[in-house]
Amino acid sequence: MSSSTRMLASDLAIAWRNLRRNWRRSFTTMAALTVGISMLLLFGGFTRAIMATLETGIVSTTGHLHVQMRDYARYGFGNSAQYSVDNIQRVDALIASDPELSSQVRLTTPLLLFQGLVSRYDTGVSRMMSGEGVNPDDQRRLREWNAHNLRTLPNDGFVLASTPQDGAVVGTNLARILGYCEQLHVDNCPASTPAPGAADVRTAGAAAGNPATQMPQALAAPMLDADTLDLTAAEARGGIGETPKADLLVANNRGAPNVVTVRLQAAENQGLEALDSSYVVVPIALARQLMYGRDAASQATFLVVQLHSTDDLHAAKERLNQLLRDNGLPMYAADFTQYFPEYNQVKLMFRTIFGFIAVLMGIIVLFTIANTMSTSVIERTDEIGTLRALGVRPAGVQRLFLLEGLLLGLIGVGAGVVVSLIVALLVNNSGMTWVPPNRVVPVPLTVSFWESHALVAGVALSLLMLAVLSSWWPARSASRSPIVEALRHV
């Protein structure tokens, strides 16, 4: 063992004995460090879990990328039929033929958006709807994405079956509005009232000018007779047909109204209240028929692209846009942070809060350790004078106090990491849930920081450096004390 190593070991032993001699003060200082690092790690882990849940919720329903027409973001929301992608198969072929991109892509599936009215004929209820046409099998695979290994996925299995072709799934609040609580097993519904008879529907619809009740009659030529209307009303009430039905009315690509009757298979909570009150999803073949009629082919509003990992998002987006440009296609790929800007807003908000808490904890740690070391210097001034008189250089005295600060930091940081792990384990297994902003579905309250080595290392090293830094000024003052004055200190 070299002399420098022996000297360091001796100084560490002396620093440890000094900490033990004033163990109450040392314990208080280490407790402050422990609380500080625990708060930062737990909040950082909570933030990480929130962002993982938010990302999984977005990616498992809308994918990582949307291939869309070039001007869709500017004009397409009000006229999605005119800004639809007609050559979906060509884009699919481009992705499959590119070795780099195909290895990153997990799934591609078309998505067709449409807006209009959804109504229940026998009760005269109608509501604005926001509709989607999807491939049910692809949608089920899309929702299986769980790159962050969440215990509970934000979006459970998709319930729209491939058959029947006229099936539909609606939001739970839309099911309440339509009055299909019992049939679709929806809770928290108003007291049900008997559905009016066909004669009541005809009379009320004609008197009030309700388009939802007049629509089937206006489309019928000649006018439906009473028996047919009674049959329709009875079927809608569930007297003959077991499956509840609704009518979807949209303006097709030619501007003419188009209507289709769908069988409601299930109600699915969409999380967001506004979306849950207007959401309708149908098979994409039915949506194309509704939007394009006899012109229906392979149109889609987007081609949804889901990757294996979000880490490949930037590279996949750049490569896909390059392929689209090279092949002269008037399209571009937008990532989920563009069509879901709230993601970056939430991320920035939590980063700001974390930074604010980190600054507060840093100030507390800085002044706590500085106060502890300053008190220790005052109490041991005569000892410092004795050491200097025995030939210890100022650098040696300064090293002793810096080592004390380092030991305080190491013990406090180690204890903080252990406490954080214990608290995180208790929280993750407590079964507690919380409801994020703008959502109605409770999610498990989780803290996940251990997988993020950058978070643990960054917080631990930052507070450890603060512990050593806060010991530097008291150590410098101690090393500069004149020997005679230090020996006379009482």
Secondary structure in CASP SS format (residue, H / E / C, confidence):
PFRMAT SS
TARGET T0000
AUTHOR 0000-0000-0000
METHOD secondary structure of the structure
MODEL  1
M C 1.00
S C 1.00
S H 1.00
S H 1.00
T H 1.00
R H 1.00
M H 1.00
L H 1.00
A H 1.00
S H 1.00
D H 1.00
L H 1.00
A H 1.00
I H 1.00
A H 1.00
W H 1.00
R H 1.00
N H 1.00
L H 1.00
R H 1.00
R H 1.00
N C 1.00
W H 1.00
R H 1.00
R H 1.00
S H 1.00
F H 1.00
T H 1.00
T H 1.00
M H 1.00
A H 1.00
A H 1.00
L H 1.00
T H 1.00
V H 1.00
G H 1.00
I H 1.00
S H 1.00
M H 1.00
L H 1.00
L H 1.00
L H 1.00
F H 1.00
G H 1.00
G H 1.00
F H 1.00
T H 1.00
R H 1.00
A H 1.00
I H 1.00
M H 1.00
A H 1.00
T H 1.00
L H 1.00
E H 1.00
T H 1.00
G H 1.00
I H 1.00
V H 1.00
S H 1.00
T H 1.00
T H 1.00
G C 1.00
H C 1.00
L E 1.00
H E 1.00
V E 1.00
Q E 1.00
M E 1.00
R C 1.00
D C 1.00
Y H 1.00
A H 1.00
R H 1.00
Y H 1.00
G H 1.00
F H 1.00
G H 1.00
N C 1.00
S C 1.00
A C 1.00
Q C 1.00
Y C 1.00
S C 1.00
V E 1.00
D C 1.00
N C 1.00
I H 1.00
Q H 1.00
R H 1.00
V H 1.00
D H 1.00
A H 1.00
L H 1.00
I H 1.00
A H 1.00
S H 1.00
D C 1.00
P H 1.00
E H 1.00
L H 1.00
S H 1.00
S H 1.00
Q H 1.00
V E 1.00
R E 1.00
L E 1.00
T E 1.00
T E 1.00
P E 1.00
L E 1.00
L E 1.00
L E 1.00
F E 1.00
Q E 1.00
G E 1.00
L E 1.00
V E 1.00
S E 1.00
R E 1.00
Y C 1.00
D C 1.00
T C 1.00
G C 1.00
V E 1.00
S E 1.00
R E 1.00
M E 1.00
M E 1.00
S E 1.00
G E 1.00
E E 1.00
G E 1.00
V E 1.00
N C 1.00
P H 1.00
D H 1.00
D H 1.00
Q H 1.00
R H 1.00
R H 1.00
L H 1.00
R C 1.00
E C 1.00
W C 1.00
N C 1.00
A C 1.00
H C 1.00
N C 1.00
L C 1.00
R C 1.00
T C 1.00
L C 1.00
P C 1.00
N C 1.00
D C 1.00
G C 1.00
F C 1.00
V C 1.00
L C 1.00
A C 1.00
S C 1.00
T C 1.00
P C 1.00
Q C 1.00
D C 1.00
G E 1.00
A E 1.00
V E 1.00
V E 1.00
G E 1.00
T H 1.00
N H 1.00
L H 1.00
A H 1.00
R H 1.00
I H 1.00
L H 1.00
G C 1.00
Y C 1.00
C H 1.00
E H 1.00
Q H 1.00
L H 1.00
H C 1.00
V C 1.00
D C 1.00
N C 1.00
C C 1.00
P C 1.00
A C 1.00
S C 1.00
T C 1.00
P C 1.00
A C 1.00
P C 1.00
G C 1.00
A H 1.00
A H 1.00
D H 1.00
V H 1.00
R H 1.00
T H 1.00
A H 1.00
G H 1.00
A H 1.00
A H 1.00
A H 1.00
G C 1.00
N C 1.00
P H 1.00
A H 1.00
T H 1.00
Q H 1.00
M H 1.00
P H 1.00
Q H 1.00
A H 1.00
L H 1.00
A C 1.00
A C 1.00
P C 1.00
M C 1.00
L C 1.00
D C 1.00
A H 1.00
D H 1.00
T H 1.00
L H 1.00
D H 1.00
L H 1.00
T H 1.00
A H 1.00
A H 1.00
E H 1.00
A H 1.00
R C 1.00
G C 1.00
G C 1.00
I C 1.00
G C 1.00
E C 1.00
T C 1.00
P C 1.00
K E 1.00
A E 1.00
D E 1.00
L E 1.00
L E 1.00
V E 1.00
A E 1.00
N C 1.00
N C 1.00
R C 1.00
G C 1.00
A C 1.00
P E 1.00
N E 1.00
V E 1.00
V E 1.00
T E 1.00
V E 1.00
R E 1.00
L E 1.00
Q E 1.00
A E 1.00
A E 1.00
E E 1.00
N C 1.00
Q C 1.00
G C 1.00
L C 1.00
E H 1.00
A H 1.00
L H 1.00
D H 1.00
S C 1.00
S C 1.00
Y E 1.00
V E 1.00
V E 1.00
V E 1.00
P E 1.00
I H 1.00
A H 1.00
L H 1.00
A H 1.00
R H 1.00
Q H 1.00
L H 1.00
M H 1.00
Y H 1.00
G H 1.00
R H 1.00
D H 1.00
A C 1.00
A C 1.00
S C 1.00
Q C 1.00
A E 1.00
T C 1.00
F E 1.00
L E 1.00
V E 1.00
V E 1.00
Q E 1.00
L E 1.00
H C 1.00
S C 1.00
T H 1.00
D H 1.00
D H 1.00
L H 1.00
H H 1.00
A H 1.00
A H 1.00
K H 1.00
E H 1.00
R H 1.00
L H 1.00
N H 1.00
Q H 1.00
L H 1.00
L H 1.00
R H 1.00
D H 1.00
N C 1.00
G C 1.00
L C 1.00
P C 1.00
M E 1.00
Y E 1.00
A E 1.00
A E 1.00
D E 1.00
F H 1.00
T H 1.00
Q H 1.00
Y H 1.00
F C 1.00
P C 1.00
E H 1.00
Y H 1.00
N H 1.00
Q H 1.00
V H 1.00
K H 1.00
L H 1.00
M H 1.00
F H 1.00
R H 1.00
T H 1.00
I H 1.00
F H 1.00
G H 1.00
F H 1.00
I H 1.00
A H 1.00
V H 1.00
L H 1.00
M H 1.00
G H 1.00
I H 1.00
I H 1.00
V H 1.00
L H 1.00
F H 1.00
T H 1.00
I H 1.00
A H 1.00
N H 1.00
T H 1.00
M H 1.00
S H 1.00
T H 1.00
S H 1.00
V H 1.00
I H 1.00
E H 1.00
R C 1.00
T H 1.00
D H 1.00
E H 1.00
I H 1.00
G H 1.00
T H 1.00
L H 1.00
R H 1.00
A H 1.00
L C 1.00
G C 1.00
V C 1.00
R C 1.00
P H 1.00
A H 1.00
G H 1.00
V H 1.00
Q H 1.00
R H 1.00
L H 1.00
F H 1.00
L H 1.00
L H 1.00
E H 1.00
G H 1.00
L H 1.00
L H 1.00
L H 1.00
G H 1.00
L H 1.00
I H 1.00
G H 1.00
V H 1.00
G H 1.00
A H 1.00
G H 1.00
V H 1.00
V H 1.00
V H 1.00
S H 1.00
L H 1.00
I H 1.00
V H 1.00
A H 1.00
L H 1.00
L H 1.00
V H 1.00
N H 1.00
N C 1.00
S C 1.00
G C 1.00
M C 1.00
T E 1.00
W E 1.00
V C 1.00
P C 1.00
P C 1.00
N C 1.00
R C 1.00
V C 1.00
V C 1.00
P C 1.00
V E 1.00
P E 1.00
L C 1.00
T C 1.00
V C 1.00
S C 1.00
F C 1.00
W C 1.00
E C 1.00
S C 1.00
H H 1.00
A H 1.00
L H 1.00
V H 1.00
A H 1.00
G H 1.00
V H 1.00
A H 1.00
L H 1.00
S H 1.00
L H 1.00
L H 1.00
M H 1.00
L H 1.00
A H 1.00
V H 1.00
L H 1.00
S H 1.00
S H 1.00
W H 1.00
W H 1.00
P H 1.00
A H 1.00
R H 1.00
S H 1.00
A H 1.00
S H 1.00
R C 1.00
S C 1.00
P C 1.00
I H 1.00
V H 1.00
E H 1.00
A H 1.00
L H 1.00
R H 1.00
H C 1.00
V C 1.00
END
